[in-house]
Amino acid sequence: MNAQWEAYQADIEGHEAWIVFNAGIARELKSMDLPNLLSIQVEFSPATPDGLPSGEDEERLQELESELESWIAAIGGRYAGQVTIAGLRTMFFYVSCGKEEAENLIRRIALRKNMDLGFRMQADPSNRTYFELLLPTHDERRQMRDLSTIADLSARGDDLQTPRPITHSARFGNRHQAIAFANWARKNRFIVDGIRSPAREEDDFTLLFHKTIPPLPEIINADTAAISHTTGQLGGEYDGWRAELRTARTG
């Protein structure tokens, strides 16, 4: 099975939610005969202000998910993803079996694990739940990339509170678009490092620009949101950002 798990944070009706989805099935679902959506819910006691479980509860939930995934895969189903919000985790599976077969399976697992499991089966032949609920939007993917870069810096011992040049890159189909964006960047306190004309292996004009700030999520997100929006309006593509490591010793 082509499982490729990705995670991101989202807001659902004013509540902070954590979504984990199987990106590996995005291209496969349309060609698979899995018209029914099986939703399984389990409650836990939130251990953090954002509603996440404790380490012990998380281990218990992961064991449950592993068993559910294994059994449902055995009847031809696929695990699409999960949503964790306010002490409740909902797991989504696409299956071809009927409600009675799925319900019997869930009840057997609930008895064996000694857990209360909520259960719902509904028709979803177009896989709407996966594509509209679990898959991240363009903005959510941008935030995922930001958090991933920040997490990498942090894992390498970065002092995230230390300001340093945050260098961004954006591509445009013509010089007029690149110049228009450069003007916007300067008005928004970025320093434009230059516009690189297309090379033999490239078709785009690439703009490099930076701002000296600490790479904190709330600051970075505000900048990347504005950059992504403006490049899109001008017909360009935002490639993301990079920053040099700053530890307590390097300053």
N, C-alpha and C positions, 0 to 999 in steps of 0.2 A: 504494500500500500504506500502511496506517495504522500506521506504526512510531512508537513513543513509548518511548524507552529510559530505564530507571531502573536505579540500581545501589545495592547495599548490601553490608555485611560480615556474614558469618555464620560459625557454627562447625559443621563437618561432621566428626563422629567425632573430635573433639579437635584438628582442624586448622583454622587460619584460612583462610577462603575468601572470595573476592570474586565476587558474582553480579551479572550484568547481564541484565535481562530486558526483553522487548518488551511493555510494558503495553498497547500499542495493540491487541493481538490478543486480549485477555482475553474480550471479548464476542463475537468473531468465530469463534473456534475451534469452538465447539459447533455452529455452523451450516455449517461447512466440511467437505468430505469429504477429510480428511487423516488417515487412520487409522494411518499408520506413522511411527515416530520414528527419525530418522537422527541418530546421534551420531558426531561427528568429533573426534578428539583429536590434539593436537600438543604436543610437549615443548619446553621452553626452559630455559635456565639461570637460576634465580632470582637477581635482583640485589638483593633486599631481604630482611630477616629474615622478613617476612610472605609470602614466596614470589612476589612480583610480578616481572614481567620488567623489563629495562632499557628505556630509551627506544627504543633501536634495535630490540630484540626486539618491543616493543609495536607499533612501526610496521610491522614485518614481519607480525605476527599480524593487525593490522587490515587490511592489504592482502589477506591470505589470506581473512579473513572477508568482505570486500567482494566478492571474486571468487566465493566460495562462495554468498553470498546472492544475487548476480546470476544465477548459473547455476541455482540451485535455484528461484528465483522464476520463471525462464523455463519451468520444467516444472510450475509451479503450486504449489510449496511455499512455506513461510513459515519465516523465521528466528525461533525462539522465545526464545533466550537463550544464555548461556554461563556456565560456572563455571571460575574460575581458582583452583588450589590446588596448593601445593608443586611448582611447576615444570611444571604440566600444565594446559592449557586444553582444556575440552570444550565444543563447540558443538552446539546442539540444533536440528534442523530437523524440521518436520512436512511429510510428503510423501504423495502418493497413488500414486507409482510403486512398482514392485517392487524387490527387492534388487539384481538384476542391473543394471538401468538406473542405479540410484544408485551402485553400486560402480564401474561403468565411468566415470561422471562424476567421481567422487572420484579415481580413479586417473589420469585425464587431467590433472586440476588438480594433483595431487601431482607428476607428472612435469614439468609446465610450471613449477611453483614450486620444483622441486628440494627438496621437503620430505617427510619421512616422516609420513604421516597414518594414525592409527588409525581404524578404521571399524566401525560396528555398526548393524544395522537390526533393529528390533523392533516388534511390533504394540502400539499404544497408542491405540485408538479413542476412549477417554474423555479423552485428553490429560492423563493423570494426572501425568506428569513435569512438565508446565508448571505445573499448579495446585498440586501438592504439593511440588515441589522448587524451581522458579524463583520463583514468586510469594512475596513476603515474608509472614510472619505479622504479626499485630497488633503484637507487640512489636518486630519488625524494622522495621515501618513507622514506629513511634514513634522508634526510634533514627535512622532515615533523616531524619526531620524535625528531630531534635535536631542531627545533624551538619550538615544543610543550613543551619540558622540560625547555628550556630557558624562555618561556613565563610564565610557572608556577612559576619559581623562581622569575621572575620580579613581578608577581602579588602578591607575598608574601613579597615584599619589598626588594628584593635582590639588593645589589650593584654589578652589573655585572662586574664592572671594577676591583673588588678585586680578586686577584689570590687565588686559593685554590686547594686542590687535586681533580682532576676529575678522578673518578674511573670507569674503563671500565671492561666489562666481555665478555669473548669469550669461546665457547665450541668446543671440538675436540673429534673425535672418538677414538683416541689412544694417548698414552703418547708421541710418537715420533713427532706427529703433534704439540702437545702442547709445547714441548721443542723447536721445530723449530720456532714457533711463539714467544716464550719467548725471544729467541735470537734476532729475528727481533725487538721486542719491546725495548729491552735494547739498541740496536744500534740506535734507534730513540728516545732516551732520556726519555723513560718510565721507571718507577720503577716497577718491577714485584713483586707482593705481595705473589705469591705462586700458585701452581697448586693443585687443589682439585681433588682427585681420585673419581671415581664413587661410589656412595652410593647405597643402595638397591633400592631406588626409582629413581636412575639416571643411565644413560648409558654412560655419557660423562665425559671427563676430563675438568674441568672448570678452566680457567686462569683468575686471577684478577690482574690488573695492573693500574697504575695511573701516572699522570703528573700534576704538579702544574702550572696552568694557569688561567686566567680569563675566565668565560664561555660566551665569546662573539661569536656570530654566525660565523664570518669569521674564527676564530681560531678553534672552535669546529668542524666546517665542514671539515676543512683541515685534522684534526686528524681522524674523523670518516670515511672519504672517504678512507684514507690510511689503516685504520684498517679493514674496510669492505672488501676492495680489497684483502688484504693479507690473512685474514682468509679464504676467498673464494678460493684463490689459494691453500691453504694448506688443503682444505677439511673441514674447520670448519664453525662455525656460530657465527657472532657477535651479542651479546645480548643488546648492548647499554651502556649508561653511567649514572652516578648519581653524584651529588655534594651536599655538605652541604650548607645550607643557610648562606649567609654573608651579613648582613645589615651594614649600616653606623656605628651603635653602636657596633656591634659585631666585625667588622673589619675582 
